[in-house]
Amino acid sequence: MNSSPPDAGPDTEADGPDPDGSGTPVGRRLVLTMLGLGAAGLVAAPVLQRTLESGLGALSDKDPTGLTGLLPNGGGFRYYSVATSVPKKSAADYRLTVDGLVDRPATYTLDALKRMEQTRMVRDVQCVTGWRVPETPFEGVRLSALLDAAGVRAGAKAIRFTCFDGTYSESLTLAQARRADVLVALRMQDRPVSHSHGGPVRLYVAPMYFYKSAKWLSGITVTDSVRPGYWEKLGYDVDAWVGRSNGRDDAPTT
C-alpha cells in the first residue's frame, strides 16, 4: 500500500505549502510516523487493558459502595460485588464441593478440575444493566459432567450455587444446568479467571444474563426445588434468558 497521498512528490515538496493555498499536504515521513505509532499502540493495547482491568478490579475489592462498577474499562466489563470484601483463593487452597441430592458427594481442587475434559465456547456477555461484551471466550468443565459424576438422585429438580464471598448465591433448574452451554469456568478471555472476574472458578451460563454466572464459585448443591438467588430475592427473574426476561429485549447471546 502506498503510504503517501496520490499526488505527492518527494518529502520536501509534500511538506511544503500547498500552491493553491488550501492547506498543507501530509508528508510521507509523517504518514509513516503515524503508522508506526499506530502499530505500537496495537502492541501495547493488551498490556494497557490488562493493567486497567487489574487496577479497577483491585479498587472494587475495597469499595463497599459499588461505585467502581460504574467505571468502564478497555474490556467492557464492570466490576460488581455484593460483599464488602472477598477473600482470595489460590490454586492450593481452592475447593469446590458438589453435594445435596447426589449419590457421590465430592470435593474438587483446582488441579482436579483442570484434569477433567475442558470445553471452550465464545459468546457475547450481556449484563441486565445494559452493557455487553461481544465474543468473550470461556473455558472449563461442563456442569453436566460434574452432575453425572455425582449421580443425581430421583426427585432432584434444581441446583443451588454458593460462593466464597459468603453472600452471593444463584440457582438453575436441573434441565438448565445440564445444558451444554453451562460451564464451571476456569478460564476467561483465554487466561485463568482472575480474582476480580470471580476466579479461580466461576459459573458461566451462556444464554442467560450475567448475574446468573456466579463469581467465586464454591458450592454446587442439588436440591428438590429452585431456591431464588441473591438478586432474584430482590426482584430479578429466576429464568434470566437474554432478551426474554427482566423486561429487556436484548439480542440473545447464543
Beta strands, then each sheet from edge to edge (+ up, - down):
strand 1: 96-100
strand 2: 106-108
strand 3: 119-126
strand 4: 132-142
strand 5: 158-163
strand 6: 169-173
strand 7: 182-188
strand 8: 191-192
strand 9: 202-205
strand 10: 217-223
sheet 1: 2+ 1- 10- 5+ 6-
sheet 2: 3+ 4- 7+ 8-
sheet 3: 3+ 4- 7+ 9-
end
